[in-house]
Amino acid sequence: MLPLLPEPRIAIVRLYFYFFDIDARHSHRQSAQARPAAMLPNRCSHFPIQTMYTLYYSPGTASMVVHLALLELGVAHELRLIDLDAKAQKDPEYLRLNPSGVVPTLIVDGAPYYECAALMLMLGERHADTGLAPMPGAAGRNRFLQWTLHFANTLQPAFRQWFYPADFGPPDQADAMREFARRRIEAVWERLEAHLAANGPYLLGDAFSLLDLYATMLMRWSRNMPKPADRWPTIATLAQRIKARASWKRVYEIEGLGEWA
Ligand SMILES: N[C@@H](CCC(=O)N[C@@H](CS)C(=O)NCC(=O)O)C(=O)O
């Protein structure tokens, strides 16, 4: 049985309902007659999903894509801040939810799940009616899976090596580790630039999806690198589109982010 009460060092930051236009083409906030998306009739799923999600997060980290997805999908959720500086992610209570001792963790129907890419896929499937993640058989599904896994298996580990070189080798090798990580990260931007130039403006062409949020969160992580992702022109165009979305602005407000606005 999971603890229902938060561990004391994990503060509940905000509980809110955020109402979005579920049509992905219009990301502005809905008018007064709008209802929470979680309460709307689910057009495609077999049963309506009205769960309250709980996201354990830290500002600007891998939890950001999950936070963005919750807002875009318009589903009810609460946030619990994990203070990485205070090492709250290594607290035994938190390790029971996420044995890796990292953020994010998402509580879904009372059970904890981790790995941000998996959480994005899970949310997209649970709220398939929003059309923000292509389901099996739909156009773009294969590309959606390919890029999601590519980011999770290639880009994210390279970023981990960039930010945490000590996890990968002795301290005197840190510069070499980071240099290797930099090359791996830039190689992904090269590939993404070519893909977007040929198939954009979004990763799935004309259709915005949760994958664009994932890509843009990762782009943001490169902002202080020697060659940030938005030096590639078509990537920069996608970044601008995503930064213009209400969900991106809202996450900045809630998480208190400033850089790369
Ligand atoms: N593969 C995991 C990686 C998560 C991860 O590395 N999170 C970082 C923040 S971006 C973290 O919690 N770092 C704290 C630590 O490693 O102690 C995922 O995608 O969710």
The ligand as a Gaussian input file, in Angstrom:
#p B3LYP/6-31G(d) Opt

LIG

0 1
 N       15.876000       7.926000     -17.180000
 C       15.283000       8.803000     -16.217000
 C       16.320000       9.849000     -15.851000
 C       15.803000      10.807000     -14.823000
 C       16.936000      11.720000     -14.328000
 O       18.112000      11.531000     -14.629000
 N       16.515000      12.735000     -13.551000
 C       17.480000      13.652000     -13.010000
 C       17.042000      15.079000     -13.263000
 S       16.945000      15.431000     -15.007000
 C       17.594000      13.469000     -11.509000
 O       16.625000      13.200000     -10.846000
 N       18.791000      13.662000     -10.982000
 C       19.072000      13.570000      -9.587000
 C       20.061000      12.497000      -9.281000
 O       20.525000      11.789000     -10.188000
 O       20.387000      12.353000      -8.089000
 C       14.023000       9.429000     -16.804000
 O       13.985000       9.646000     -18.021000
 O       13.050000       9.689000     -16.084000

